Amino acid sequence: MKQPVGALQEPKRSVTLGIDPAVAPTPPTVPWALRLAQNLSLPMPGAGDTLTLWDALSRLAAYDLTAARALEPHVDALSILDQAGLTPSEVGGTARSTWGVYAAEGPAGKLTACQDGDQWVVDGVKPWCSLANQVSHALVTAWTGSTTRRLFAVSMSDTQVLDVPWVSRGLTEIVSAPVQFDAVPAVPIGDDGWYLHRPGFWWGAIGVAACWYGGAAGVAERLRPRPGREPDQIAGLHLGAADAALYAAACTLREAACVVDDPGDRSRDELTARRARAIVRAACDDILGRVARATGPAPLTFEEEHARRVADLSVYICQDHAERDLAALGALLA
């Protein structure tokens, strides 16, 4: 049986995403994806069924990468809270809250946290806050000292999204803008440094790679033979090479899920994550270039869905740091 695009496991073992193409907007919108997030029940990573979680993310990414990019941080936030032994209601949210995760740093500003009586507040500017004007809550990292950071839960209704140009041709709906925090009440999650040093940090990083994989599978679908056009040897070569690249990436993600679900030695998590992201990123790069060479300019200029898939994936995989991440992998091995 032909596997669904982006699938990491057999259909009988997969969760139902609840996507009805007959009623879903075309292309899917961020509000639609966030409504999906509110109603989708997925397993937590590291709880014994991680592959089902990543399979769902990859299938959604193959359906539409913008939708997956909106859903993934919400899923990550819920898993972070779970790892901290907390529920959304215990940190100011509800079961219907939608979440972002904002941990990036940049030269434009700095977010700090301090105690104001019995309560924590955060002040400053946080860069790269995706969908900050559409999610209800977020987990943000803030500096508690000159060298220490801590994770906090905040309500985004208390913040101001700064107006900056968003000229991206890919993930056009996933606006990532700086956000101004002015004494915003915050609930601490874990101790200083917990966010970066918990095992789940690397689990979430692989979840992003599962989205890349699904996006690449969606792009590679364009290599399938078109009705009425017999593929020549070169077309077959490109299809075969793309399938091999996707198979290698899928096997890597399956193996990574086994490592994550192993309750034993957690020292392998970073190595597994860095390897998985490198392999999936290489598959994405290969498929983006291969599909362009195989099909020429027509799909990119006349087929809106394919052009959007290519642009979305090209932007999304830039969350990988390319040669810098490979250098970090080499340093880890050395």
Backbone hydrogen bonds in HBPLUS format (Angstrom, degrees):
<---DONOR---> <-ACCEPTOR-->    atom                        ^
c    i                          cat <-CA-CA->   ^        H-A-AA   ^      H-
h    n   atom  resd res      DA  || num        DHA   H-A  angle D-A-AA Bond
n    s   type  num  typ     dist DA aas  dist angle  dist       angle   num
A0007-ALA N   A0004-PRO O   3.07 MM   3  5.50 160.0  2.12 139.1 137.0     1
A0013-ARG N   A0010-GLU O   2.95 MM   3  5.62 157.4  2.00 121.5 128.6     2
A0014-SER N   A0011-PRO O   3.13 MM   3  5.17 163.2  2.16 108.0 113.3     3
A0023-VAL N   A0020-ASP O   2.88 MM   3  5.65 152.7  1.95 125.6 132.3     4
A0024-ALA N   A0020-ASP O   2.90 MM   4  5.94 147.0  2.01 156.2 164.1     5
A0033-ALA N   A0029-THR O   3.01 MM   4  6.33 155.0  2.07 147.5 154.7     6
A0033-ALA N   A0030-VAL O   2.99 MM   3  4.94 110.1  2.49  96.1 112.9     7
A0034-LEU N   A0030-VAL O   2.85 MM   4  6.13 156.5  1.91 160.5 167.1     8
A0035-ARG N   A0031-PRO O   2.96 MM   4  6.18 148.0  2.06 144.0 152.4     9
A0036-LEU N   A0032-TRP O   2.98 MM   4  6.27 149.3  2.08 143.8 152.7    10
A0037-ALA N   A0033-ALA O   2.92 MM   4  6.25 147.9  2.02 141.5 150.5    11
A0038-GLN N   A0034-LEU O   3.11 MM   4  6.38 145.4  2.23 140.1 147.9    12
A0039-ASN N   A0036-LEU O   3.09 MM   3  5.33 139.3  2.27 103.0 114.2    13
A0040-LEU N   A0036-LEU O   2.95 MM   4  5.91 118.6  2.34 149.6 165.7    14
A0047-ALA N   A0044-MET O   3.37 MM   3  5.80 148.8  2.48 135.0 132.8    15
A0052-THR N   A0049-ASP O   3.19 MM   3  5.66 130.9  2.44 107.8 118.8    16
A0053-LEU N   A0050-THR O   3.06 MM   3  5.18 117.8  2.46  99.6 114.6    17
A0054-TRP N   A0050-THR O   3.03 MM   4  6.41 166.0  2.05 160.4 162.7    18
A0055-ASP N   A0051-LEU O   2.75 MM   4  5.82 148.5  1.85 146.3 156.0    19
A0056-ALA N   A0052-THR O   3.04 MM   4  6.21 154.9  2.10 142.8 148.2    20
A0057-LEU N   A0053-LEU O   3.10 MM   4  6.47 160.3  2.14 150.9 156.1    21
A0058-SER N   A0054-TRP O   2.89 MM   4  6.05 158.7  1.93 146.4 152.4    22
A0059-ARG N   A0055-ASP O   2.93 MM   4  6.10 155.5  1.99 148.2 154.8    23
A0060-LEU N   A0056-ALA O   3.02 MM   4  6.20 162.1  2.05 150.0 154.8    24
A0061-ALA N   A0057-LEU O   2.93 MM   4  6.11 154.2  2.00 144.6 152.2    25
A0062-ALA N   A0058-SER O   2.94 MM   4  6.16 146.0  2.06 141.8 150.4    26
A0063-TYR N   A0059-ARG O   3.02 MM   4  6.28 142.3  2.16 140.6 151.0    27
A0063-TYR N   A0060-LEU O   3.11 MM   3  4.96 121.1  2.48  90.5 105.6    28
A0064-ASP N   A0060-LEU O   2.77 MM   4  6.06 167.3  1.78 157.3 160.1    29
A0068-ALA N   A0064-ASP O   3.26 MM   4  6.59 156.7  2.32 144.6 150.9    30
A0069-ARG N   A0065-LEU O   2.85 MM   4  6.03 154.5  1.92 147.0 154.3    31
A0070-ALA N   A0066-THR O   3.04 MM   4  6.30 139.8  2.21 143.2 153.2    32
A0071-LEU N   A0067-ALA O   3.01 MM   4  6.23 149.8  2.10 145.1 153.6    33
A0072-GLU N   A0068-ALA O   2.85 MM   4  5.83 165.7  1.87 157.4 159.9    34
A0074-HIS N   A0071-LEU O   3.06 MM   3  5.34 120.6  2.43 107.3 122.5    35
A0075-VAL N   A0071-LEU O   3.04 MM   4  6.34 160.5  2.07 159.8 166.0    36
A0076-ASP N   A0072-GLU O   2.88 MM   4  6.11 156.5  1.93 151.2 158.7    37
A0077-ALA N   A0073-PRO O   2.81 MM   4  5.97 157.0  1.87 145.7 151.1    38
A0078-LEU N   A0074-HIS O   3.13 MM   4  6.42 161.7  2.17 150.1 154.0    39
A0079-SER N   A0075-VAL O   3.06 MM   4  6.32 152.7  2.13 145.9 153.7    40
A0080-ILE N   A0076-ASP O   2.86 MM   4  6.15 150.5  1.95 150.4 159.1    41
A0081-LEU N   A0077-ALA O   2.99 MM   4  6.28 164.4  2.01 154.4 157.6    42
A0082-ASP N   A0078-LEU O   2.99 MM   4  6.16 153.2  2.06 140.8 148.7    43
A0083-GLN N   A0079-SER O   2.89 MM   4  6.13 151.7  1.97 145.2 152.4    44
A0084-ALA N   A0080-ILE O   3.04 MM   4  6.34 136.0  2.24 141.5 153.6    45
A0084-ALA N   A0081-LEU O   3.09 MM   3  5.03 127.9  2.37  92.7 106.9    46
A0086-LEU N   A0081-LEU O   2.85 MM   5  5.09 170.0  1.86 151.4 148.9    47
A0085-GLY N   A0082-ASP O   2.99 MM   3  4.97 155.9  2.04 101.7 109.0    48
A0090-GLU N   A0087-THR O   2.97 MM   3  5.35 142.9  2.11 110.7 121.4    49
A0091-VAL N   A0088-PRO O   3.12 MM   3  5.49 160.6  2.16 110.5 116.7    50
A0093-GLY N   A0088-PRO O   2.80 MM   5  4.76 147.9  1.90 152.4 141.4    51
A0097-SER N   A0094-THR O   3.17 MM   3  5.20 166.3  2.19 105.7 109.7    52
A0136-SER N   A0098-THR O   3.08 MM  38  5.30 124.8  2.40 119.0 132.9    53
A0137-HIS N   A0098-THR O   2.96 MM  39  6.09 161.7  2.00 171.6 172.3    54
A0100-GLY N   A0137-HIS O   3.04 MM  37  6.53 134.2  2.25 131.7 144.9    55
A0139-LEU N   A0100-GLY O   2.92 MM  39  6.34 153.0  1.99 147.3 153.1    56
A0102-TYR N   A0139-LEU O   2.80 MM  37  6.16 165.6  1.82 163.8 168.9    57
A0141-THR N   A0102-TYR O   3.12 MM  39  6.66 147.4  2.23 157.3 158.2    58
A0143-TRP N   A0111-LEU O   2.81 MM  32  6.18 168.2  1.83 149.4 146.2    59
A0112-THR N   A0123-ASP O   2.79 MM  11  5.37 167.2  1.81 163.1 165.4    60
A0123-ASP N   A0112-THR O   2.85 MM  11  5.37 156.1  1.91 150.0 158.0    61
A0113-ALA N   A0143-TRP O   2.86 MM  30  5.84 154.4  1.93 150.3 145.9    62
A0114-CYS N   A0121-VAL O   3.07 MM   7  5.77 157.7  2.12 160.8 167.9    63
A0121-VAL N   A0114-CYS O   2.94 MM   7  5.77 158.6  1.99 165.2 171.1    64
A0116-ASP N   A0119-GLN O   2.53 MM   3  5.25 173.7  1.54 178.9 178.2    65
A0119-GLN N   A0116-ASP O   3.26 MM   3  5.25 163.8  2.29 115.9 116.5    66
A0186-ALA N   A0120-TRP O   2.94 MM  66  5.31 155.7  2.00 138.7 135.8    67
A0122-VAL N   A0184-VAL O   2.96 MM  62  5.29 149.2  2.05 136.6 144.7    68
A0184-VAL N   A0122-VAL O   3.05 MM  62  5.29 151.2  2.14 154.8 147.4    69
A0124-GLY N   A0181-PHE O   2.84 MM  57  5.17 145.8  1.96 154.7 144.5    70
A0181-PHE N   A0124-GLY O   2.71 MM  57  5.17 166.9  1.72 166.7 170.1    71
A0126-LYS N   A0179-VAL O   2.94 MM  53  5.27 157.2  1.99 146.2 152.8    72
A0179-VAL N   A0126-LYS O   2.87 MM  53  5.27 152.8  1.94 140.7 148.8    73
A0129-CYS N   A0177-ALA O   3.00 MM  48  5.27 155.5  2.06 125.5 133.0    74
A0131-LEU N   A0175-VAL O   2.93 MM  44  5.72 154.7  2.00 154.6 160.0    75
A0134-GLN N   A0131-LEU O   2.90 MM   3  5.18 163.7  1.93 116.1 119.3    76
A0135-VAL N   A0131-LEU O   3.04 MM   4  6.18 147.3  2.15 170.2 175.0    77
A0156-MET N   A0136-SER O   2.95 MM  20  5.48 158.8  2.00 130.3 135.7    78
A0138-ALA N   A0154-VAL O   3.05 MM  16  5.53 154.0  2.11 151.7 154.6    79
A0154-VAL N   A0138-ALA O   2.92 MM  16  5.53 159.8  1.96 161.2 166.8    80
A0140-VAL N   A0152-PHE O   2.82 MM  12  5.35 158.1  1.87 155.0 160.9    81
A0152-PHE N   A0140-VAL O   2.79 MM  12  5.35 151.0  1.87 150.4 160.3    82
A0142-ALA N   A0150-ARG O   2.94 MM   8  5.60 157.8  1.99 156.4 162.4    83
A0150-ARG N   A0142-ALA O   2.91 MM   8  5.60 156.4  1.96 153.6 159.5    84
A0144-THR N   A0148-THR O   2.90 MM   4  5.62 152.3  1.98 134.5 143.7    85
A0193-GLY N   A0149-ARG O   2.78 MM  44  5.75 154.2  1.85 164.7 173.7    86
A0189-ILE N   A0151-LEU O   2.75 MM  38  5.22 161.0  1.78 148.3 144.1    87
A0153-ALA N   A0187-VAL O   2.83 MM  34  5.06 155.4  1.89 139.7 146.6    88
A0187-VAL N   A0153-ALA O   3.00 MM  34  5.06 159.6  2.04 140.3 146.9    89
A0158-ASP N   A0155-SER O   3.31 MM   3  5.98 167.5  2.33 115.0 118.6    90
A0159-THR N   A0156-MET O   3.25 MM   3  5.33 164.9  2.28 110.9 111.6    91
A0160-GLN N   A0180-GLN O   3.09 MM  20  5.08 164.9  2.11 147.4 151.2    92
A0180-GLN N   A0160-GLN O   2.75 MM  20  5.08 169.8  1.76 159.6 157.3    93
A0162-LEU N   A0178-PRO O   2.93 MM  16  5.64 161.3  1.96 154.4 159.8    94
A0174-ILE N   A0171-LEU O   3.00 MM   3  5.34 147.5  2.11 109.1 119.0    95
A0194-TRP N   A0191-ASP O   3.09 MM   3  5.40 165.1  2.12 128.1 131.0    96
A0197-HIS N   A0193-GLY O   3.21 MM   4  6.28 150.1  2.31 152.2 161.1    97
A0198-ARG N   A0194-TRP O   2.99 MM   4  5.72 132.5  2.22 158.0 159.4    98
A0201-PHE N   A0198-ARG O   3.20 MM   3  5.81 163.8  2.23 117.1 121.8    99
A0202-TRP N   A0199-PRO O   3.22 MM   3  6.13 138.2  2.40 124.6 129.6   100
A0204-GLY N   A0200-GLY O   3.00 MM   4  6.18 161.9  2.03 153.9 155.5   101
A0205-ALA N   A0201-PHE O   3.33 MM   4  6.59 146.5  2.45 134.3 143.1   102
A0206-ILE N   A0202-TRP O   3.21 MM   4  6.49 144.2  2.35 140.3 147.8   103
A0206-ILE N   A0203-TRP O   3.18 MM   3  5.32 126.3  2.49  97.1 110.1   104
A0207-GLY N   A0203-TRP O   3.09 MM   4  6.43 146.0  2.21 143.1 153.2   105
A0208-VAL N   A0204-GLY O   3.16 MM   4  6.54 146.1  2.28 147.6 154.7   106
A0209-ALA N   A0205-ALA O   3.40 MM   4  6.73 152.4  2.48 134.1 140.7   107
A0209-ALA N   A0206-ILE O   3.01 MM   3  4.91 111.3  2.50  92.0 108.5   108
A0210-ALA N   A0206-ILE O   2.95 MM   4  6.36 141.1  2.11 146.1 157.3   109
A0211-CYS N   A0207-GLY O   3.29 MM   4  6.69 142.5  2.44 138.8 147.5   110
A0211-CYS N   A0208-VAL O   2.98 MM   3  5.17 125.0  2.29  99.9 114.0   111
A0212-TRP N   A0208-VAL O   3.07 MM   4  6.55 152.4  2.15 147.0 155.0   112
A0213-TYR N   A0209-ALA O   2.87 MM   4  6.16 160.6  1.91 150.9 155.9   113
A0214-GLY N   A0210-ALA O   3.07 MM   4  6.33 159.9  2.11 144.3 148.7   114
A0215-GLY N   A0211-CYS O   2.92 MM   4  6.19 159.2  1.97 152.2 158.2   115
A0216-ALA N   A0212-TRP O   2.84 MM   4  6.15 154.6  1.91 154.9 161.9   116
A0217-ALA N   A0213-TYR O   2.92 MM   4  6.22 153.1  1.99 150.2 157.9   117
A0218-GLY N   A0214-GLY O   3.01 MM   4  6.29 150.5  2.10 145.5 153.1   118
A0219-VAL N   A0215-GLY O   3.08 MM   4  6.41 152.8  2.16 145.1 151.9   119
A0220-ALA N   A0216-ALA O   2.90 MM   4  6.09 160.0  1.94 150.1 155.8   120
A0221-GLU N   A0217-ALA O   3.17 MM   4  6.36 130.1  2.43 138.8 149.8   121
A0222-ARG N   A0219-VAL O   3.19 MM   3  6.03 162.3  2.22 120.7 124.8   122
A0223-LEU N   A0220-ALA O   2.89 MM   3  5.62 167.5  1.90 124.4 128.6   123
A0224-ARG N   A0221-GLU O   3.09 MM   3  5.67 167.2  2.10 117.6 121.7   124
A0229-ARG N   A0226-ARG O   3.07 MM   3  5.58 151.0  2.16 143.6 140.7   125
A0236-GLY N   A0232-ASP O   3.05 MM   4  6.34 158.2  2.10 152.0 158.2   126
A0237-LEU N   A0233-GLN O   2.89 MM   4  6.15 147.0  2.00 142.9 152.5   127
A0238-HIS N   A0234-ILE O   3.01 MM   4  6.33 163.1  2.04 153.4 155.9   128
A0239-LEU N   A0235-ALA O   3.03 MM   4  6.27 161.1  2.07 148.8 154.2   129
A0240-GLY N   A0236-GLY O   2.90 MM   4  6.03 162.9  1.93 149.2 154.0   130
A0241-ALA N   A0237-LEU O   2.90 MM   4  6.09 161.6  1.93 153.6 158.7   131
A0242-ALA N   A0238-HIS O   2.96 MM   4  6.08 159.5  2.00 147.8 153.2   132
A0243-ASP N   A0239-LEU O   2.99 MM   4  6.17 156.9  2.04 146.3 152.8   133
A0244-ALA N   A0240-GLY O   2.99 MM   4  6.23 155.8  2.04 146.5 152.8   134
A0245-ALA N   A0241-ALA O   3.02 MM   4  6.26 157.4  2.07 147.6 153.3   135
A0246-LEU N   A0242-ALA O   2.96 MM   4  6.19 161.8  1.99 151.4 156.1   136
A0247-TYR N   A0243-ASP O   2.85 MM   4  5.99 152.7  1.92 147.3 155.4   137
A0248-ALA N   A0244-ALA O   3.00 MM   4  6.20 158.9  2.04 147.6 152.5   138
A0249-ALA N   A0245-ALA O   3.07 MM   4  6.32 156.9  2.12 144.3 150.7   139
A0250-ALA N   A0246-LEU O   2.82 MM   4  6.03 158.6  1.86 149.1 155.2   140
A0251-CYS N   A0247-TYR O   2.89 MM   4  6.09 164.0  1.91 152.3 156.3   141
A0252-THR N   A0248-ALA O   3.04 MM   4  6.19 153.2  2.11 141.8 149.3   142
A0253-LEU N   A0249-ALA O   3.00 MM   4  6.30 156.4  2.06 149.4 155.1   143
A0254-ARG N   A0250-ALA O   2.92 MM   4  6.19 154.6  1.99 150.8 158.1   144
A0255-GLU N   A0251-CYS O   2.96 MM   4  6.17 162.8  1.99 150.3 154.5   145
A0256-ALA N   A0252-THR O   2.87 MM   4  6.08 155.2  1.93 146.4 154.1   146
A0257-ALA N   A0253-LEU O   2.95 MM   4  6.15 149.4  2.04 142.6 150.0   147
A0258-CYS N   A0254-ARG O   3.19 MM   4  6.55 148.5  2.30 143.1 150.9   148
A0259-VAL N   A0255-GLU O   3.09 MM   4  6.49 152.2  2.17 147.5 155.0   149
A0260-VAL N   A0256-ALA O   2.93 MM   4  6.22 162.1  1.96 154.3 158.7   150
A0261-ASP N   A0257-ALA O   2.98 MM   4  6.13 151.8  2.07 145.1 152.4   151
A0262-ASP N   A0259-VAL O   3.17 MM   3  5.20 155.1  2.23 101.3 108.9   152
A0269-ASP N   A0266-ARG O   3.25 MM   3  5.67 167.8  2.26 114.9 118.6   153
A0272-THR N   A0268-ARG O   2.87 MM   4  5.95 165.5  1.89 160.2 164.9   154
A0273-ALA N   A0269-ASP O   2.88 MM   4  6.05 161.4  1.92 152.0 157.2   155
A0274-ARG N   A0270-GLU O   2.90 MM   4  6.09 169.6  1.91 158.1 160.5   156
A0275-ARG N   A0271-LEU O   3.01 MM   4  6.13 161.3  2.05 149.2 154.6   157
A0276-ALA N   A0272-THR O   2.90 MM   4  6.01 165.5  1.92 149.6 154.3   158
A0277-ARG N   A0273-ALA O   2.91 MM   4  6.04 170.2  1.92 155.7 158.2   159
A0278-ALA N   A0274-ARG O   3.07 MM   4  6.11 155.2  2.14 139.7 146.7   160
A0279-ILE N   A0275-ARG O   2.95 MM   4  6.18 161.6  1.98 155.7 160.2   161
A0280-VAL N   A0276-ALA O   2.92 MM   4  6.10 168.3  1.94 155.9 159.3   162
A0281-ARG N   A0277-ARG O   2.86 MM   4  5.85 159.2  1.91 143.6 150.4   163
A0282-ALA N   A0278-ALA O   2.99 MM   4  6.12 157.5  2.04 142.8 148.8   164
A0283-ALA N   A0279-ILE O   3.05 MM   4  6.32 151.9  2.13 143.6 151.1   165
A0284-CYS N   A0280-VAL O   2.94 MM   4  6.25 153.9  2.01 150.8 158.0   166
A0285-ASP N   A0281-ARG O   2.93 MM   4  6.22 165.8  1.95 157.5 160.4   167
A0286-ASP N   A0282-ALA O   2.96 MM   4  6.11 160.9  2.00 146.3 151.9   168
A0287-ILE N   A0283-ALA O   2.94 MM   4  6.10 162.8  1.97 149.1 153.5   169
A0288-LEU N   A0284-CYS O   2.89 MM   4  6.05 166.9  1.91 157.3 160.8   170
A0289-GLY N   A0285-ASP O   3.15 MM   4  6.29 167.2  2.17 148.3 151.7   171
A0290-ARG N   A0286-ASP O   2.79 MM   4  5.86 157.6  1.84 148.1 155.9   172
A0291-VAL N   A0287-ILE O   2.89 MM   4  5.81 170.9  1.89 150.8 153.1   173
A0292-ALA N   A0288-LEU O   3.32 MM   4  6.33 155.3  2.38 135.5 142.3   174
A0293-ARG N   A0289-GLY O   3.02 MM   4  6.26 156.9  2.07 147.6 153.7   175
A0294-ALA N   A0290-ARG O   2.87 MM   4  6.02 154.2  1.93 148.6 156.5   176
A0295-THR N   A0291-VAL O   2.97 MM   4  5.94 152.6  2.05 147.7 152.9   177
A0296-GLY N   A0292-ALA O   2.96 MM   4  5.50 145.0  2.09 138.1 145.3   178
A0300-LEU N   A0297-PRO O   3.12 MM   3  5.40 120.5  2.49 106.2 121.2   179
A0301-THR N   A0297-PRO O   3.06 MM   4  6.16 128.9  2.33 151.7 166.4   180
A0301-THR N   A0298-ALA O   3.09 MM   3  5.22 141.3  2.25 102.2 113.5   181
A0302-PHE N   A0298-ALA O   2.78 MM   4  5.67 144.2  1.90 162.2 169.3   182
A0303-GLU N   A0299-PRO O   3.20 MM   4  4.83 145.0  2.32 115.6 121.7   183
A0307-ALA N   A0303-GLU O   2.97 MM   4  6.14 170.5  1.98 163.5 166.6   184
A0308-ARG N   A0304-GLU O   2.94 MM   4  6.06 152.6  2.01 146.3 153.9   185
A0309-ARG N   A0305-GLU O   2.96 MM   4  6.21 156.6  2.01 147.5 153.9   186
A0310-VAL N   A0306-HIS O   2.98 MM   4  6.26 163.8  2.01 157.3 160.3   187
A0311-ALA N   A0307-ALA O   3.03 MM   4  6.21 165.4  2.06 146.8 150.9   188
A0312-ASP N   A0308-ARG O   2.84 MM   4  5.93 165.3  1.86 154.8 159.2   189
A0313-LEU N   A0309-ARG O   3.01 MM   4  6.13 168.8  2.02 150.8 153.9   190
A0314-SER N   A0310-VAL O   2.98 MM   4  6.07 159.3  2.03 147.8 154.1   191
A0315-VAL N   A0311-ALA O   3.20 MM   4  6.42 149.1  2.30 145.1 151.5   192
A0316-TYR N   A0312-ASP O   2.92 MM   4  6.10 167.8  1.94 154.5 158.5   193
A0317-ILE N   A0313-LEU O   3.06 MM   4  6.07 173.5  2.07 157.3 157.3   194
A0318-CYS N   A0315-VAL O   3.07 MM   3  5.49 152.4  2.15 109.7 118.4   195
A0319-GLN N   A0316-TYR O   3.03 MM   3  5.98 163.5  2.06 126.2 128.5   196
A0320-ASP N   A0317-ILE O   3.03 MM   3  5.63 158.7  2.08 112.5 118.7   197
A0324-ARG N   A0321-HIS O   2.99 MM   3  5.46 133.8  2.21 152.4 142.1   198
A0325-ASP N   A0322-ALA O   2.99 MM   3  5.50 124.1  2.31 110.2 123.5   199
A0326-LEU N   A0322-ALA O   3.09 MM   4  6.48 152.8  2.17 150.2 158.7   200
A0327-ALA N   A0323-GLU O   2.84 MM   4  6.06 151.8  1.92 146.8 154.5   201
A0328-ALA N   A0324-ARG O   2.97 MM   4  6.22 148.5  2.07 139.2 147.8   202
A0329-LEU N   A0325-ASP O   2.94 MM   4  6.20 147.6  2.04 141.4 150.0   203
A0330-GLY N   A0326-LEU O   2.90 MM   4  6.22 157.3  1.95 147.4 153.4   204
A0331-ALA N   A0327-ALA O   2.89 MM   4  6.14 155.6  1.95 147.3 154.0   205
A0332-LEU N   A0328-ALA O   2.95 MM   4  6.13 150.6  2.04 141.7 149.6   206
A0333-LEU N   A0329-LEU O   3.01 MM   4  6.30 154.6  2.08 149.7 156.1   207
A0334-ALA N   A0330-GLY O   2.89 MM   4  6.10 152.1  1.97 147.3 155.5   208
